[in-house]
Amino acid sequence: MKHNILTYKFLFLAALSLLICSCEELDEGSEGLQSSGTFYSDANTLDAGILGIYGTLRRNNWGLDNYSHYCGADDLTSRLGSNKWVVLESDQFARTAGNSWSTNDWNGNYSTIYAANSFIKNAHPEGVDEAVINAAQANAYFIRGLCYFRLATTFGDIPMPLSPDPDFAMPLTPKRDVLEQVISDFEFVIQWANNPRETDPTVNNGRVTKTAAKAFLAKTYMQLTGYPYNETDKWTQVKSLTREIKNDGVYSLMDDFAKNFQDPHQVNKEVIHAHVMSSESWPIITQNRVYGFRWANWMDAYMEWTYYNNFPDGYRKEFSTSVDPATNQFFVEFGNPIVTKFTYATGAPNSTDPVGEVKEHTWQTSNDRIAMRYAEVLLMYAEACANTGEPDEALEALNRIKRRAYAKGSTKQAQVEALAVEFWKTPDPMVDYTSTELNTTEKLVDAIVKERAYEFLGEVGGNRWLDLVRLDMVAEVNQNRDPNDVPLIGNPADKSTWWTPIPSGDVVLNPNLGN
């Protein structure tokens, strides 16, 4: 998707020359676009405005700041000492309102929301067809909905501005009401988004599609099925939305799991939506600062031992992890299982020997940060079918993910490339679950949730943590903590520790946010 960034940058620069207000910092890519309605005069200025909002969203996703919410799950951890307390607070259930990473994530999401609100209010140029305006607006609604989804599932009750005008006395909105707004925003996108990528995944414009909105709407409904809402009737909507995507036949699984995380291959039929990145940073900083140094040289995060020891064998594990002292010096240095899934183009070792890898930089790469893959749609579909009386559908969807992950026992990327096209559609007795083995809804759901745990290791959005919260499994999985991992401080059974406190600085400015 990043191949169109250069075009967008020139459009953005042209738009800047039209602005009355100044932009103090270009690297966030949006400040100058939050102007009055007089800026939006035609379709080009609409496009420039949307570019700016995506720039702000990207800037909030180029690092690991949002992982400060998610490490209470059993997958990721960090190490004692150094500056890793920002990760360890959630891992040890000792969250504070002074965590710099969660504060950065809070500020980044609200900067993006205010930019989207400004666009929604002001971007209505005279003489431009309503369908064109609404298609542009769909991007702003999608971005706002995504930010509110992430805030409500991490901070809980939050302020919910729907206007670009700040209200310094705004009260908290209950998280269930925030998710209702998320649903409304995504529904607008489904109605109005207009993107050629809807029917051709090789289009690389980085904008929202109806498919992406359906997938994130399904994810929102799925969160409502469990704690703290327990609206189990929402499984019907999850199944309907994911079945639509599945039956459309536009998106599918890639044969090679690894290609979803390798810059040259990320514009593909599995990636439904991504935060677009490019190592060529001028004039808007868009490079990915997650790959490489966060997972290797600086080691901000790695895997917990219990999680790694239970990781199903196969190609996905070979690509995603390392505990080999002979080939991974970072394991030798830090002593916990290393996440190698996000090291493409950085020079950090990966045992699957990526084909045609081109080194970019230790910590600035062009790898997109994948926000939604078809694999997630397929596993949401499986879980919805399991919970609505269609076990055979659920079982086949689950097994397709397992077959692709195992890849006939491949350990190298070249071996996967030699497999038959769509090999994962063919039953594989080495890894397939059977209906006899998973003969109850509970067993089937447990297997799907386990598969989700390993399929989405470290990806944007904290799927494992969200799953554990909605299924009320946080305390259960933390009972299996390995003694070699960092010790607990708080009590995982105390559900008040599951939510990130609102940053203390904001509470000082607005006491109504006190939590």
N, C-alpha and C positions, 0 to 999 in steps of 0.2 A: 504493500500500500504506500510505502514511502516514496515510490518513484514519482508520484505526483506532487510531492512536497515542494519541489523547486518552483513548479508552476504556481502553487498557492502562495509561496513567499513573494513572488513578484506581484501577484494580485494584491497581497496584503500591503506591500510597500506602496503600490499605487493608491490604495485606499487611505493609507496614512496621510498622503499629501492632501486629501480632501477634508481631513479632520480639523476642527477648530481647536479642540483641546489637545494638550500635549501628552506624550507618553514618556513617563520617567524611566521605565525599564522595559525594553523590548523583549527581554528573555522570558517573560511570562506570556507574551503574545496576545494580550487581550486588553490591556489597560486603555489603550487609545480607542478601542471599539465601543466602550461604554459611553456613548455620546447621545445627544438628543435625537429625536426623530428626524431632524433635518438632514442627518447624514445619509439616511437610507433613501436613495432616489431612484434606484433601478435594480435589476437582477444582479449586476456585478457587485454592488455595495452590499446586497443581501449575502452574497457568497463570501465577501470579505469579512462581514460580521460573524458568520458562522465559523470561518477559519479561526478567528480570534478566540472564540469560546472553546473550540477544540484544542487550541494551543494551551489555554489555561488548564483544561482537563488533563492533557498530556503531562504538563508540568507537575501536576499532583500525582502522577503515576510513574514517574521516571526513576523513583527510588523505592525503598522498602518501608517508608514511613507508615503506610497503612497496615503493615504487618505487626505493628505494636498492639493491635487489637486482637490478633488471631492466634497468638502462641500459647494460649491456654488449651489448645487442642493437643493431641498426642503426636503430632507430626514434626513440628519445628521447635527449635530451642536456640539458645546461644550459650555463651560461657560466662562464668563469673569473672569479675574484674573488668579492666579496660573501660570502654564506654558503652557496654552492652546492656546496661540497666534498662534502656528504653525498650528492649525486646523482652528482657527477663521479667519485667513487671507483670505482664499478662501471663507469662509462662509460670510464674510463681504465685499467681492470684494475689498480687499486692499492688494493684493499679493505683496511680495517683493522678491528681489534676495538674501536676507539673511536668508530665511526660512530654518531652520536646517533640518526639515523633508523632504522637497522637494529636498534639497541638498543631503541628504542621499539616496533618491530614485534615483536621477540622477547618483550619484557615483556608486550605486549598479547595476543599469542597464548597465552602461558602463563597469564596471568590468566584468560583465557577458558577454557582447558583445565581449570584447577583448579576453576572454577565449574561446568563441565560434569561433572567427576568427582564433585564434591560432590552434585550433583543425581542422578547415576546411582547413587551409593551410598545416599543418604538419602531420596529421593523415592519411598517405597513405603507410602503411607498405608493403614491397615487399613480395610476396608469399601468400598474403591473398586475397581471392576471392573478386572481385570488388563489388559484391552484399552485402557481409558482411561489407566492408568498407562503402559503400553508406548507408546501414542501420544504421550504427553508426553515420555517418555524418548527417543523417536525424535529429537526436536529436539536434545536434549543430545548424543546420539551423532553426529548430523549436524554439529553445530557443532564437536565435538571432532575428527571426521574431517577436516573442512575445514581447521581450524587445523594439524593434523599434516601434511596434504598440503602446505600452504603452507610450513611449516617444513622439511620433508624435501626439498622441491624448491629451497630457497634456501640453507639452512645445511648440508644434508647429514646427517651423523650427528649425532643430538641426544639429549638425555635424553627418556625417554618415560614420564612418570608416568601411571598409570592409577588412582590413588587421590588423594583430596583431601589426604592427609597428606604433607607435604613430606619429601623425603629429600635431605639436603645432601651425601650422598656418592654419589648416583646416577651410574652410568657412562653413557657414550654408547651409544645403540642404533643399529646400522647402518641407514642410510636405507632399504634394501630391507625390513627388518623393520618399520620405521615405516609404510611404504606397505602392508604386509600388514595392519597394524592399521587403517589407513584403509579398506581394502577391507572388513574385518570390520564396522567402524562403519557404513559406507554400506549394507552388506547388512542390518543390523538395521533401518535406516530403511526400506528397501524392503519389509521384512516387516511393519512395524508402523505406519508413518506413516498418519495419517487426517486428511485435509484436503479440504474441499469444492473447493479450487482444483485438485484432481486432475482434475476434469471441467469446471471453469468458471474460466478464467483471469481473469475479472472479479472474482473474490473477492479481497479485499485484506487478508488477515490477517497477512501477513509471515512465516508459518510454513513449515516444510519440507513438501515433497510427495514421494511416491514417485518422481515424474518427476525432480525435482531430484537426488535421490539416485542415480538411474540415470545421469543426465547426468554427475555428478561421478565416479561409479564408472567410467564409460567414459573419462573424462579421466585417471583414475588408471591404468587399464590402458594407455591410449595412451602415457603416460610410460614405462611398463615396456617398450614395444616397442623403445625406442632406448637411447642412451647414458645411464647406464653399465650397463644391464641386458641389453638386446638380446634380450628375450623376445618374439620376433616372433609366437609362437603367440597372444599376447594380442589380436591384431587380431580374432580370432574373437569374443571377448567384447565388444570395442568395437563391432563391427558388430551383434551381437545386441541390445545395450542401446540403441543409437541407432536401430536399426530398430524396436524396440518403441515408442519415443517417436514416431517418424515415423508408424508405422501406426496408433497410437492416434488421431491426428487432432485432438487437443485443442489442441496448440500448433502454431504456424506462423510464417511471416515476416509482419511488418507491411509494408504497401505502402510506407510512409514510414519509411526508415531512421532519420531524425532523431527520430521520436517516442519511440524507446527511451531518449532522453536528455533528455526534456522532461517535467518534473514532472506536468503535467496528463494526460499520455498513457501514463505508465509502467506502469500496471496494464493489461497488454495480453496478447495471445496469443503474443507472442514472448518476453517476459521470464519465464523459468522460475524464477529466484531472484534476489533483490536484497537488498542491505543497506538497510533502510528508513530514510529520513531525513525530518526535518521542521524547518523554521526556527523553529517555536514550541517553545522549548527547555525550558520549566519543566515538571516538576521534574527531568527527566532530559535531559541535553544530547544531542540527536539530529540536529542540523542537519548538512548537508553542507558541509564546509569545503574541498572540492576545487574545486568549480566557481568560476570567476571568478578570484580572486586568485592561485591557484596557477598558472593557465595564462595569466594576463594581467598584472595589476598587479605581482605579485611575480615572475612568470616563473621559477618553480622548474624548469619543464621545457618544452622545445619540441622540434621535429623536427630530425633530422639532414638535411643537404642531399641526400645521395644517396637517402635514403628518400623525401623529398618529390619529388625529380625523377622517380622511378620510380612515383609514386602514380598509379594508373589514373584517367583523366579520368572525370568524371561527377558526379552529384549527391552521392554520398558524399564525394568530394574537396572539393566546394564547401562542404558543411556542416562538414567536419572540419578544414579547413586554411585558412590565409590567408598570402599574400605580397604583398598589395596595399597599397602605401603610401598610396593615396588613401582607403582605408576602414579601415585597421587601423594605428592609431598605435603599437601595440606592436611590429609588424614594423619600423617605422621606428626605434624606440628600440633594439631588441635585435638586429635583423639576421638572425635565423634564422626559418625557417618557423614560424608560430604555430599551435598546436592550438586550434581554435575549437569543437571537438566538445563541450566541457564548460563552456560559458559561458552556457547558458540561464538567464534570470532575473537575470543579474548586470549587464546593461548593456554588457558587452563586445561588440564588433561581430561579426556573423556575416552573411556575404554572402547566405545563403539567405533572409534576412528571415523569421524564425520567425513563424508565424501566431498571433495572440492572445497574444503574450508578455506576461507580467506581471512587472515588475521586483520583486525581493525585497530583495536586499542585495548589496553588492559581494562578500562572501565567506562568507555564511551563507545557504544555500538549502535548498529542500525536495526537490531532485532526488535520487532514489534512486541508489545506486551498484550498477550491474547486475553481478551475479556470474556469471550463466549465461543466455545467450540461445539461442533455437532455432537461430539462425544458426550457433552453435558446434556444436550437435548435428548439424546438417546437414553441416557441413564435416568433423566427426569421422567421420560416416557415409561421406562421400565418400572420405576417406583410407583408411578401413577396407575399403571396397569395392574401391578401387584396389589394395590390397595382398592381396586375397583372391579375385582373379579375376572381379570384376564391374565392368569398366570403363564399361559403358553407364550403370549406376546411379550410379557416381561422377561421370561427366561431367554428367549431368542435375542432380544435386545442386549441383555446382560452378557450373553455368551459371545456376541460379536465384539464387544469391548475386550473381553478376556482373550479371545483368539488373536486380535490385533496386538494386544500387549505381549503375548507370548511369542508371536511371529514365528511359529514352527521351531522354536528354540534358537533362533538367530541371536548372535551376540555382536555382529558387526553390521554397519549400515549397508555395506555392499551386499551382504547376504539377504537382507530384506528386499533390496532392489531386485534380486534374482527370483523372488517368490512370484507365484501366479497373481495376476491382477485380482484384487478383491478376494484374496485368500480367506479373509475373515468371514466371508459368507458361507464357507463350507464347514460343516461340523468337524470338530477336532477333539477326539476322545481324550487327548492328553490334558486338556484344560476345561472342557465343557462341563458345566453343571447339568444334572439330569433332574427331571421332574420327581423322580423317586427320592433323590438326595434333598431337594428343596420342596418338600411336600406340604408345607404350610405357608401361609402368608408371612408369618413372622420370620421363618427361615429364609424365604425369598427376599424379603426386604433387608434383612441383615446382610445377605450376600451382596445386594446392590449397594448398600451403604459402604460396605468394605471396599468394593471396587471403586467407588467414588473417592475414597480416602487416598488411594494410590494413583489413580488416573490424574488427579488435579494437584498433586504435590507442588506447593509453592506458587501456584498461579494466582493472578489478580483476583481479589474478592474473598479469599479465605473460606473456600467451600467446606473444608473439613470442620472448621470451627462452627460455621453456620449449621452444618448437619448435626453436630453434637449438641448445640443449643436447642434446635427445634425438636430433637429426639430425646432431650433431657438425659444425655449420656455423658455430660462433662465430668461429673464425679466418678462415674463408673470407669472411664478409660484412664483417669488419672490415678486410680488405685493400682494400675499396672506399671507405674513409673519405674524405670530401671534405676537402681541405686547409683549408677555411674552418671546419671543426669543431675542437673541442678535440683536442689531440694525445694519442696514447697514451703511457702511462708503462710499464705492464706488457705482457706478451706474451699476446695472446688465444689463442695456441696452447698455452699452459701451463694445463692443465685445473684445476690447483689454484687458479687465480684465478677460476674460475667459481663458487666457493662462498663465501658470506659467512662470515667468521670469527665464532665465538661471542663475544658481548660480553665484554670483558676483566674487567669486574666480576664476572660469574658464574664465570669461570674462577678468579679469586682466591678466591671463596667455596667453590668446589668444584673442586679441581685435576684431578679425574677428567674434567672437560670440556675439558681442554687440547687445543687442536688447532692 
